[in-house]
Amino acid sequence: MKVSQILDAFGVNGLENLREVHVTGLETDSRRAGQGTVFFALSGQRSDGHHFLDEVRQKGAALCFISDNTFMEKRNDFCVLVDDVIGALGTCAKLKRAEMTETIFAGVTGSCGKTSTKEILAAFLSVFRKTQKTEGNFNNHLGVPLTLGRLEPDTQHAVIEMGMNHPGEIDYLSSISRPQVAIISSIAPVHLEGVGDIQGVRSAKAEIINHMASGSILVCPESESWIIEKAKNSGICVVTFGLGKGDFAVSEVWVGLASTRFTLKWPEGEMYIKLSLAGTHQALNTAAALAAVHSLGLDIKSCKSASERISLPGERNSVSEINGITIFNDSYNSSPSSLKSVMEMINGLEGFNRKILLIGEMLELGEQSGYLHRQAGKDAAAIRPHFVFWVGGFFEEFKTGYGDERLMHLRGENAAKTVSDYLKSGDLLLIKASHGTGLSEVHEKLVRLIKAK
């Protein structure tokens, strides 16, 4: 893509010296700017990108989008003034997408499991062809266009994760990525603060269909009949997955602390899979990924060995053993369904003296927060842990559902020490809560304290 394509899209005349320059990427971070980069000066609470225009110019940036006219002086030979810099970023990402006609785009969204499914799918597609994927948490209105901007010209598969917390967000993100194959990993009560109820979640996730061409493929849970019908009415081919049901059915599941084994059956065959991730929910995420691979005409049996080498970024499904204490850290985020899934997984594990939960508040649940935290208490009581430590709000609601005295609400800087003092060799500790509770920091302190015992 040349700068001239961008200037023409925005109706910009002049800048003749830049028009033949090839664009190498789209960036909002001046530290990542380089030769041929298009830089977007965002104004945020911490910093203002307008103050780094001279820096990115020295690094060889091809073009800059700005929204503050006071910075145009002496810089009008490489800056474009717009009202909406974020919107300009999205427009440029769409231009980049239009150029990548030889790349197959796979979109991944869902209430729970979208990051895991994205990582699994990318690992499988890498077996066949050059594959790039969303890195980190770049799954929003900034992250998706930046991801497209960083795709290399010879990329054959691009796996794009798309998140949301309000209606219209998936519609916008999918208008940028325009996936030929898409996965909805799950529908669950998440981000209710923004979408209202479970049907709101369903409708918001189904927006991914809006920018898929007729004949594209949607992979979704077999239980989501509303989404299936919507997709088929739009001319989309639907492939389903589920536990013992669907086109790609998971059965005979065995779960260990750091692995899962299961049988996958699909219309043309079946195979036994060893997965380097723990939980039935991860088996279902794998089934969804393999359904997408199969829909692209690739031999999914070639993915069998790759399933044993998959790892997840950040604080997801991380297992460590320190001084005889085993920690299953899944503290990156939490929701009612993901918490229940991981607690059930922990409940099925054997060989530990005690099973202890360090869990806490689930954010963005809106008016249903109280009810869902009470239900989480009931779910926790069902697995009968030895003890539960709680962080964050809605403790009383959780306690009402839990109905057990073996429960403590942690507060302040002594949280990690309290848990550390309680733990003994042979214990298994599960850590999970929404990221905003600060539980990841508690985990870091806890690890240091256990090591010092």
One Martini backbone bead per residue (centre of mass of N, CA, C, O) as a GRO file, in nm:
protein
  453
    1MET     BB    1   0.096   0.036   0.023
    2LYS     BB    2   0.035   0.366  -0.047
    3VAL     BB    3   0.003   0.691   0.036
    4SER     BB    4  -0.190   0.768  -0.197
    5GLN     BB    5  -0.432   0.594  -0.098
    6ILE     BB    6  -0.480   0.758   0.158
    7LEU     BB    7  -0.511   1.042   0.043
    8ASP     BB    8  -0.750   0.973  -0.143
    9ALA     BB    9  -0.947   0.875   0.085
   10PHE     BB   10  -0.922   1.185   0.219
   11GLY     BB   11  -0.887   1.415   0.000
   12VAL     BB   12  -0.574   1.475  -0.043
   13ASN     BB   13  -0.371   1.723  -0.140
   14GLY     BB   14  -0.065   1.679  -0.225
   15LEU     BB   15   0.217   1.547  -0.106
   16GLU     BB   16   0.406   1.440  -0.346
   17ASN     BB   17   0.664   1.327  -0.185
   18LEU     BB   18   0.472   1.074  -0.054
   19ARG     BB   19   0.301   0.894  -0.257
   20GLU     BB   20   0.536   0.656  -0.320
   21VAL     BB   21   0.526   0.557  -0.044
   22HIS     BB   22   0.561   0.281   0.153
   23VAL     BB   23   0.373   0.106   0.373
   24THR     BB   24   0.466  -0.061   0.695
   25GLY     BB   25   0.256   0.081   0.905
   26LEU     BB   26   0.050   0.109   1.203
   27GLU     BB   27   0.071   0.376   1.459
   28THR     BB   28   0.057   0.498   1.822
   29ASP     BB   29   0.360   0.429   1.888
   30SER     BB   30   0.659   0.590   1.878
   31ARG     BB   31   0.846   0.339   1.944
   32ARG     BB   32   0.735   0.182   1.666
   33ALA     BB   33   0.838   0.368   1.479
   34GLY     BB   34   0.920   0.395   1.120
   35GLN     BB   35   0.983   0.318   0.818
   36GLY     BB   36   0.669   0.396   0.670
   37THR     BB   37   0.499   0.499   0.889
   38VAL     BB   38   0.178   0.543   1.025
   39PHE     BB   39   0.082   0.807   1.237
   40PHE     BB   40  -0.126   0.830   1.540
   41ALA     BB   41  -0.241   1.105   1.729
   42LEU     BB   42  -0.314   1.050   2.048
   43SER     BB   43  -0.537   1.166   2.309
   44GLY     BB   44  -0.456   1.124   2.644
   45GLN     BB   45  -0.409   1.106   2.983
   46ARG     BB   46  -0.092   1.044   2.969
   47SER     BB   47  -0.073   1.117   2.651
   48ASP     BB   48   0.046   1.297   2.350
   49GLY     BB   49   0.115   1.236   2.021
   50HIS     BB   50   0.187   1.531   1.926
   51HIS     BB   51   0.474   1.531   2.089
   52PHE     BB   52   0.600   1.299   1.860
   53LEU     BB   53   0.639   1.398   1.563
   54ASP     BB   54   0.945   1.448   1.537
   55GLU     BB   55   1.033   1.165   1.614
   56VAL     BB   56   0.889   1.003   1.383
   57ARG     BB   57   1.026   1.155   1.157
   58GLN     BB   58   1.319   1.063   1.224
   59LYS     BB   59   1.225   0.750   1.183
   60GLY     BB   60   1.043   0.765   0.895
   61ALA     BB   61   0.772   0.863   0.872
   62ALA     BB   62   0.527   0.902   0.622
   63LEU     BB   63   0.276   0.969   0.822
   64CYS     BB   64   0.034   1.197   0.986
   65PHE     BB   65  -0.225   1.198   1.228
   66ILE     BB   66  -0.424   1.481   1.329
   67SER     BB   67  -0.633   1.711   1.561
   68ASP     BB   68  -0.423   1.951   1.608
   69ASN     BB   69  -0.365   2.253   1.457
   70THR     BB   70  -0.107   2.358   1.621
   71PHE     BB   71   0.080   2.119   1.476
   72MET     BB   72   0.105   2.212   1.165
   73GLU     BB   73   0.330   2.382   1.200
   74LYS     BB   74   0.601   2.271   1.010
   75ARG     BB   75   0.407   1.985   0.932
   76ASN     BB   76   0.245   1.997   0.643
   77ASP     BB   77   0.440   1.773   0.485
   78PHE     BB   78   0.323   1.504   0.696
   79CYS     BB   79   0.029   1.605   0.769
   80VAL     BB   80  -0.308   1.515   0.881
   81LEU     BB   81  -0.615   1.670   0.930
   82VAL     BB   82  -0.850   1.553   1.178
   83ASP     BB   83  -1.120   1.479   1.386
   84ASP     BB   84  -1.058   1.147   1.372
   85VAL     BB   85  -0.806   0.937   1.444
   86ILE     BB   86  -0.939   0.663   1.494
   87GLY     BB   87  -1.095   0.660   1.228
   88ALA     BB   88  -0.841   0.673   1.049
   89LEU     BB   89  -0.728   0.404   1.136
   90GLY     BB   90  -0.963   0.233   1.030
   91THR     BB   91  -0.943   0.319   0.733
   92CYS     BB   92  -0.652   0.216   0.686
   93ALA     BB   93  -0.714  -0.080   0.756
   94LYS     BB   94  -0.912  -0.122   0.522
   95LEU     BB   95  -0.704  -0.074   0.300
   96LYS     BB   96  -0.521  -0.307   0.379
   97ARG     BB   97  -0.731  -0.532   0.349
   98ALA     BB   98  -0.784  -0.485   0.040
   99GLU     BB   99  -0.483  -0.576  -0.040
  100MET     BB  100  -0.528  -0.876   0.106
  101THR     BB  101  -0.627  -1.113  -0.117
  102GLU     BB  102  -0.433  -1.374  -0.017
  103THR     BB  103  -0.571  -1.357   0.261
  104ILE     BB  104  -0.688  -1.533   0.537
  105PHE     BB  105  -0.959  -1.449   0.747
  106ALA     BB  106  -0.988  -1.492   1.106
  107GLY     BB  107  -1.251  -1.471   1.333
  108VAL     BB  108  -1.260  -1.401   1.697
  109THR     BB  109  -1.520  -1.470   1.934
  110GLY     BB  110  -1.659  -1.425   2.269
  111SER     BB  111  -1.718  -1.452   2.600
  112CYS     BB  112  -1.540  -1.717   2.609
  113GLY     BB  113  -1.222  -1.822   2.478
  114LYS     BB  114  -1.098  -1.635   2.251
  115THR     BB  115  -0.795  -1.643   2.311
  116SER     BB  116  -0.756  -1.945   2.309
  117THR     BB  117  -0.871  -1.992   2.023
  118LYS     BB  118  -0.671  -1.812   1.877
  119GLU     BB  119  -0.415  -1.970   1.958
  120ILE     BB  120  -0.502  -2.244   1.845
  121LEU     BB  121  -0.557  -2.164   1.553
  122ALA     BB  122  -0.275  -2.048   1.490
  123ALA     BB  123  -0.122  -2.311   1.543
  124PHE     BB  124  -0.263  -2.476   1.320
  125LEU     BB  125  -0.213  -2.288   1.069
  126SER     BB  126   0.106  -2.299   1.095
  127VAL     BB  127   0.136  -2.584   0.973
  128PHE     BB  128   0.075  -2.472   0.668
  129ARG     BB  129   0.109  -2.148   0.711
  130LYS     BB  130   0.152  -1.830   0.725
  131THR     BB  131   0.096  -1.682   1.056
  132GLN     BB  132  -0.109  -1.435   1.204
  133LYS     BB  133  -0.184  -1.249   1.515
  134THR     BB  134  -0.314  -1.149   1.785
  135GLU     BB  135  -0.169  -0.951   2.030
  136GLY     BB  136  -0.264  -0.987   2.319
  137ASN     BB  137  -0.519  -0.716   2.371
  138PHE     BB  138  -0.576  -0.652   2.044
  139ASN     BB  139  -0.942  -0.635   2.037
  140ASN     BB  140  -1.009  -0.342   1.951
  141HIS     BB  141  -1.043  -0.027   1.800
  142LEU     BB  142  -0.719  -0.037   1.803
  143GLY     BB  143  -0.601  -0.330   1.780
  144VAL     BB  144  -0.711  -0.426   1.507
  145PRO     BB  145  -0.584  -0.214   1.313
  146LEU     BB  146  -0.292  -0.264   1.414
  147THR     BB  147  -0.278  -0.555   1.327
  148LEU     BB  148  -0.317  -0.505   1.025
  149GLY     BB  149  -0.068  -0.310   1.000
  150ARG     BB  150   0.137  -0.568   1.086
  151LEU     BB  151   0.101  -0.718   0.841
  152GLU     BB  152   0.243  -0.920   0.619
  153PRO     BB  153   0.241  -0.972   0.280
  154ASP     BB  154   0.291  -1.309   0.319
  155THR     BB  155   0.039  -1.359   0.463
  156GLN     BB  156  -0.208  -1.630   0.478
  157HIS     BB  157  -0.287  -1.604   0.789
  158ALA     BB  158  -0.542  -1.426   0.986
  159VAL     BB  159  -0.587  -1.385   1.339
  160ILE     BB  160  -0.877  -1.219   1.474
  161GLU     BB  161  -0.949  -1.059   1.761
  162MET     BB  162  -1.284  -0.986   1.916
  163GLY     BB  163  -1.412  -0.744   2.123
  164MET     BB  164  -1.666  -0.652   2.383
  165ASN     BB  165  -1.909  -0.394   2.563
  166HIS     BB  166  -2.089  -0.314   2.306
  167PRO     BB  167  -2.284  -0.227   2.077
  168GLY     BB  168  -2.114  -0.233   1.748
  169GLU     BB  169  -1.818  -0.336   1.780
  170ILE     BB  170  -1.814  -0.591   1.601
  171ASP     BB  171  -1.907  -0.451   1.350
  172TYR     BB  172  -1.657  -0.271   1.320
  173LEU     BB  173  -1.432  -0.490   1.329
  174SER     BB  174  -1.549  -0.661   1.087
  175SER     BB  175  -1.523  -0.425   0.878
  176ILE     BB  176  -1.210  -0.453   0.881
  177SER     BB  177  -1.155  -0.780   0.852
  178ARG     BB  178  -1.340  -0.960   0.690
  179PRO     BB  179  -1.417  -1.260   0.737
  180GLN     BB  180  -1.424  -1.596   0.606
  181VAL     BB  181  -1.380  -1.695   0.903
  182ALA     BB  182  -1.570  -1.776   1.206
  183ILE     BB  183  -1.569  -1.751   1.573
  184ILE     BB  184  -1.794  -1.856   1.834
  185SER     BB  185  -1.713  -1.979   2.139
  186SER     BB  186  -1.938  -1.812   2.319
  187ILE     BB  187  -2.234  -1.775   2.537
  188ALA     BB  188  -2.244  -1.528   2.801
  189PRO     BB  189  -2.259  -1.344   3.105
  190VAL     BB  190  -2.117  -1.063   2.954
  191HIS     BB  191  -2.128  -0.729   2.958
  192LEU     BB  192  -2.416  -0.633   3.076
  193GLU     BB  193  -2.372  -0.327   3.111
  194GLY     BB  194  -2.383  -0.290   2.780
  195VAL     BB  195  -2.625  -0.524   2.681
  196GLY     BB  196  -2.814  -0.636   2.950
  197ASP     BB  197  -2.828  -0.939   2.818
  198ILE     BB  198  -2.797  -1.242   2.669
  199GLN     BB  199  -2.919  -1.139   2.401
  200GLY     BB  200  -2.723  -0.907   2.376
  201VAL     BB  201  -2.476  -1.082   2.345
  202ARG     BB  202  -2.568  -1.240   2.098
  203SER     BB  203  -2.608  -0.996   1.909
  204ALA     BB  204  -2.319  -0.880   1.931
  205LYS     BB  205  -2.164  -1.132   1.825
  206ALA     BB  206  -2.336  -1.158   1.549
  207GLU     BB  207  -2.203  -0.909   1.399
  208ILE     BB  208  -1.988  -1.073   1.238
  209ILE     BB  209  -2.184  -1.135   0.994
  210ASN     BB  210  -2.219  -0.850   0.848
  211HIS     BB  211  -1.901  -0.894   0.703
  212MET     BB  212  -1.989  -1.157   0.551
  213ALA     BB  213  -1.982  -1.343   0.295
  214SER     BB  214  -2.125  -1.535   0.093
  215GLY     BB  215  -1.998  -1.859   0.198
  216SER     BB  216  -1.906  -1.830   0.454
  217ILE     BB  217  -1.777  -1.923   0.786
  218LEU     BB  218  -1.944  -2.047   1.082
  219VAL     BB  219  -1.842  -2.102   1.417
  220CYS     BB  220  -2.056  -2.269   1.661
  221PRO     BB  221  -2.254  -2.350   1.892
  222GLU     BB  222  -2.512  -2.584   1.886
  223SER     BB  223  -2.706  -2.408   2.091
  224GLU     BB  224  -2.714  -2.150   1.878
  225SER     BB  225  -2.991  -2.104   1.702
  226TRP     BB  226  -3.011  -1.799   1.645
  227ILE     BB  227  -2.737  -1.770   1.502
  228ILE     BB  228  -2.770  -1.989   1.289
  229GLU     BB  229  -3.013  -1.859   1.146
  230LYS     BB  230  -2.885  -1.587   1.080
  231ALA     BB  231  -2.656  -1.698   0.906
  232LYS     BB  232  -2.822  -1.854   0.695
  233ASN     BB  233  -2.988  -1.598   0.602
  234SER     BB  234  -2.689  -1.477   0.499
  235GLY     BB  235  -2.526  -1.723   0.354
  236ILE     BB  236  -2.400  -1.890   0.580
  237CYS     BB  237  -2.185  -2.130   0.683
  238VAL     BB  238  -2.245  -2.385   0.928
  239VAL     BB  239  -2.047  -2.485   1.216
  240THR     BB  240  -2.052  -2.717   1.479
  241PHE     BB  241  -2.014  -2.745   1.845
  242GLY     BB  242  -1.966  -2.994   2.121
  243LEU     BB  243  -2.086  -3.191   2.385
  244GLY     BB  244  -2.173  -3.463   2.200
  245LYS     BB  245  -2.220  -3.236   1.979
  246GLY     BB  246  -2.228  -3.176   1.657
  247ASP     BB  247  -2.001  -3.170   1.403
  248PHE     BB  248  -1.799  -3.119   1.656
  249ALA     BB  249  -1.741  -3.373   1.889
  250VAL     BB  250  -1.702  -3.404   2.234
  251SER     BB  251  -1.531  -3.678   2.406
  252GLU     BB  252  -1.377  -3.845   2.644
  253VAL     BB  253  -1.287  -3.668   2.897
  254TRP     BB  254  -0.960  -3.572   3.020
  255VAL     BB  255  -0.832  -3.409   3.321
  256GLY     BB  256  -0.560  -3.219   3.399
  257LEU     BB  257  -0.359  -2.974   3.515
  258ALA     BB  258  -0.196  -2.948   3.199
  259SER     BB  259  -0.426  -3.131   3.059
  260THR     BB  260  -0.603  -3.282   2.771
  261ARG     BB  261  -0.831  -3.550   2.683
  262PHE     BB  262  -0.985  -3.641   2.361
  263THR     BB  263  -1.263  -3.690   2.150
  264LEU     BB  264  -1.305  -3.632   1.795
  265LYS     BB  265  -1.603  -3.578   1.604
  266TRP     BB  266  -1.673  -3.608   1.253
  267PRO     BB  267  -1.813  -3.684   0.957
  268GLU     BB  268  -1.512  -3.805   0.850
  269GLY     BB  269  -1.427  -3.856   1.168
  270GLU     BB  270  -1.161  -3.936   1.413
  271MET     BB  271  -0.981  -3.826   1.722
  272TYR     BB  272  -0.712  -3.827   1.943
  273ILE     BB  273  -0.644  -3.573   2.195
  274LYS     BB  274  -0.361  -3.383   2.302
  275LEU     BB  275  -0.366  -3.123   2.546
  276SER     BB  276  -0.184  -2.831   2.684
  277LEU     BB  277  -0.469  -2.794   2.830
  278ALA     BB  278  -0.705  -2.720   3.082
  279GLY     BB  279  -1.018  -2.846   3.009
  280THR     BB  280  -1.319  -2.873   2.860
  281HIS     BB  281  -1.322  -2.586   2.737
  282GLN     BB  282  -1.058  -2.641   2.570
  283ALA     BB  283  -1.176  -2.865   2.396
  284LEU     BB  284  -1.389  -2.680   2.263
  285ASN     BB  285  -1.192  -2.476   2.142
  286THR     BB  286  -1.050  -2.688   1.966
  287ALA     BB  287  -1.295  -2.772   1.801
  288ALA     BB  288  -1.341  -2.495   1.673
  289ALA     BB  289  -1.065  -2.472   1.534
  290LEU     BB  290  -1.087  -2.736   1.365
  291ALA     BB  291  -1.338  -2.650   1.210
  292ALA     BB  292  -1.198  -2.416   1.064
  293VAL     BB  293  -0.977  -2.574   0.927
  294HIS     BB  294  -1.164  -2.767   0.771
  295SER     BB  295  -1.321  -2.535   0.613
  296LEU     BB  296  -1.033  -2.479   0.448
  297GLY     BB  297  -0.929  -2.776   0.349
  298LEU     BB  298  -0.781  -2.902   0.592
  299ASP     BB  299  -0.585  -3.133   0.769
  300ILE     BB  300  -0.645  -3.198   1.102
  301LYS     BB  301  -0.435  -3.430   1.161
  302SER     BB  302  -0.186  -3.227   1.139
  303CYS     BB  303  -0.257  -3.095   1.441
  304LYS     BB  304  -0.194  -3.295   1.670
  305SER     BB  305   0.093  -3.205   1.767
  306ALA     BB  306   0.025  -2.900   1.823
  307SER     BB  307  -0.166  -2.952   2.076
  308GLU     BB  308   0.099  -3.014   2.270
  309ARG     BB  309   0.224  -2.684   2.233
  310ILE     BB  310   0.024  -2.504   2.370
  311SER     BB  311   0.007  -2.158   2.470
  312LEU     BB  312  -0.065  -1.893   2.695
  313PRO     BB  313  -0.109  -1.577   2.761
  314GLY     BB  314  -0.031  -1.474   3.043
  315GLU     BB  315  -0.285  -1.532   3.305
  316ARG     BB  316  -0.331  -1.838   3.163
  317ASN     BB  317  -0.316  -2.150   3.258
  318SER     BB  318  -0.107  -2.137   3.500
  319VAL     BB  319   0.151  -2.360   3.618
  320SER     BB  320   0.275  -2.405   3.959
  321GLU     BB  321   0.552  -2.520   4.176
  322ILE     BB  322   0.591  -2.433   4.533
  323ASN     BB  323   0.687  -2.596   4.790
  324GLY     BB  324   0.433  -2.806   4.718
  325ILE     BB  325   0.267  -2.576   4.576
  326THR     BB  326  -0.016  -2.546   4.370
  327ILE     BB  327  -0.070  -2.319   4.089
  328PHE     BB  328  -0.370  -2.193   3.935
  329ASN     BB  329  -0.345  -1.935   3.697
  330ASP     BB  330  -0.653  -1.724   3.606
  331SER     BB  331  -0.627  -1.379   3.643
  332TYR     BB  332  -0.706  -1.207   3.391
  333ASN     BB  333  -1.011  -1.323   3.412
  334SER     BB  334  -1.385  -1.307   3.459
  335SER     BB  335  -1.677  -1.525   3.474
  336PRO     BB  336  -1.931  -1.723   3.540
  337SER     BB  337  -1.852  -1.949   3.331
  338SER     BB  338  -1.540  -1.958   3.371
  339LEU     BB  339  -1.543  -2.016   3.673
  340LYS     BB  340  -1.703  -2.278   3.664
  341SER     BB  341  -1.513  -2.437   3.476
  342VAL     BB  342  -1.254  -2.423   3.656
  343MET     BB  343  -1.376  -2.548   3.912
  344GLU     BB  344  -1.451  -2.819   3.781
  345MET     BB  345  -1.166  -2.891   3.704
  346ILE     BB  346  -1.047  -2.893   3.991
  347ASN     BB  347  -1.243  -3.108   4.109
  348GLY     BB  348  -1.123  -3.348   3.911
  349LEU     BB  349  -0.870  -3.349   4.069
  350GLU     BB  350  -0.589  -3.538   4.182
  351GLY     BB  351  -0.344  -3.542   4.459
  352PHE     BB  352  -0.464  -3.351   4.688
  353ASN     BB  353  -0.517  -3.233   5.000
  354ARG     BB  354  -0.604  -2.934   4.903
  355LYS     BB  355  -0.869  -2.703   4.795
  356ILE     BB  356  -0.814  -2.363   4.693
  357LEU     BB  357  -0.969  -2.038   4.677
  358LEU     BB  358  -0.875  -1.744   4.475
  359ILE     BB  359  -1.131  -1.520   4.446
  360GLY     BB  360  -1.367  -1.290   4.257
  361GLU     BB  361  -1.473  -1.035   4.110
  362MET     BB  362  -1.716  -0.958   3.853
  363LEU     BB  363  -1.728  -0.756   3.591
  364GLU     BB  364  -1.975  -0.610   3.396
  365LEU     BB  365  -2.293  -0.717   3.501
  366GLY     BB  366  -2.472  -0.520   3.619
  367GLU     BB  367  -2.788  -0.589   3.741
  368GLN     BB  368  -2.679  -0.908   3.775
  369SER     BB  369  -2.452  -0.922   3.986
  370GLY     BB  370  -2.580  -1.038   4.239
  371TYR     BB  371  -2.691  -1.302   4.121
  372LEU     BB  372  -2.417  -1.408   3.995
  373HIS     BB  373  -2.264  -1.419   4.271
  374ARG     BB  374  -2.453  -1.619   4.406
  375GLN     BB  375  -2.412  -1.841   4.194
  376ALA     BB  376  -2.108  -1.868   4.240
  377GLY     BB  377  -2.141  -1.973   4.527
  378LYS     BB  378  -2.289  -2.234   4.445
  379ASP     BB  379  -2.065  -2.342   4.261
  380ALA     BB  380  -1.851  -2.360   4.484
  381ALA     BB  381  -2.007  -2.547   4.682
  382ALA     BB  382  -2.024  -2.798   4.483
  383ILE     BB  383  -1.694  -2.858   4.517
  384ARG     BB  384  -1.583  -2.844   4.806
  385PRO     BB  385  -1.378  -2.662   4.934
  386HIS     BB  386  -1.167  -2.596   5.191
  387PHE     BB  387  -1.124  -2.288   5.080
  388VAL     BB  388  -1.215  -1.925   5.066
  389PHE     BB  389  -1.088  -1.650   4.887
  390TRP     BB  390  -1.183  -1.300   4.872
  391VAL     BB  391  -1.205  -1.043   4.617
  392GLY     BB  392  -1.370  -0.767   4.640
  393GLY     BB  393  -1.681  -0.748   4.553
  394PHE     BB  394  -1.970  -0.924   4.642
  395PHE     BB  395  -1.941  -1.097   4.905
  396GLU     BB  396  -2.230  -1.131   5.022
  397GLU     BB  397  -2.344  -1.271   4.773
  398PHE     BB  398  -2.153  -1.508   4.771
  399LYS     BB  399  -2.208  -1.604   5.061
  400THR     BB  400  -2.506  -1.674   5.019
  401GLY     BB  401  -2.444  -1.902   4.811
  402TYR     BB  402  -2.233  -2.067   4.977
  403GLY     BB  403  -2.289  -2.131   5.291
  404ASP     BB  404  -1.995  -2.096   5.442
  405GLU     BB  405  -1.733  -2.056   5.679
  406ARG     BB  406  -1.503  -2.117   5.456
  407LEU     BB  407  -1.453  -1.778   5.455
  408MET     BB  408  -1.269  -1.488   5.306
  409HIS     BB  409  -1.217  -1.137   5.315
  410LEU     BB  410  -0.995  -0.961   5.134
  411ARG     BB  411  -0.773  -0.690   5.247
  412GLY     BB  412  -0.526  -0.532   5.130
  413GLU     BB  413  -0.175  -0.593   5.166
  414ASN     BB  414  -0.228  -0.884   5.334
  415ALA     BB  415  -0.340  -1.099   5.140
  416ALA     BB  416  -0.094  -1.274   5.060
  417LYS     BB  417  -0.011  -1.354   5.351
  418THR     BB  418  -0.267  -1.498   5.434
  419VAL     BB  419  -0.247  -1.720   5.222
  420SER     BB  420   0.041  -1.820   5.276
  421ASP     BB  421  -0.013  -1.910   5.577
  422TYR     BB  422  -0.229  -2.134   5.490
  423LEU     BB  423  -0.044  -2.283   5.320
  424LYS     BB  424   0.047  -2.617   5.204
  425SER     BB  425   0.178  -2.891   5.138
  426GLY     BB  426  -0.038  -3.024   4.875
  427ASP     BB  427  -0.170  -2.785   4.759
  428LEU     BB  428  -0.445  -2.629   4.573
  429LEU     BB  429  -0.451  -2.322   4.382
  430LEU     BB  430  -0.700  -2.097   4.281
  431ILE     BB  431  -0.685  -1.818   4.042
  432LYS     BB  432  -0.977  -1.587   4.015
  433ALA     BB  433  -1.049  -1.277   3.835
  434SER     BB  434  -1.087  -0.978   3.763
  435HIS     BB  435  -0.847  -0.759   3.673
  436GLY     BB  436  -0.955  -0.506   3.852
  437THR     BB  437  -0.882  -0.641   4.143
  438GLY     BB  438  -0.558  -0.719   4.156
  439LEU     BB  439  -0.477  -1.032   4.160
  440SER     BB  440  -0.202  -1.035   4.014
  441GLU     BB  441  -0.048  -0.896   4.247
  442VAL     BB  442  -0.107  -1.107   4.459
  443HIS     BB  443   0.035  -1.335   4.311
  444GLU     BB  444   0.321  -1.219   4.312
  445LYS     BB  445   0.349  -1.202   4.623
  446LEU     BB  446   0.285  -1.497   4.685
  447VAL     BB  447   0.525  -1.626   4.543
  448ARG     BB  448   0.743  -1.490   4.715
  449LEU     BB  449   0.647  -1.605   4.990
  450ILE     BB  450   0.671  -1.908   4.924
  451LYS     BB  451   0.975  -1.904   4.851
  452ALA     BB  452   1.051  -1.794   5.155
  453LYS     BB  453   0.969  -2.053   5.338
   0.00000   0.00000   0.00000
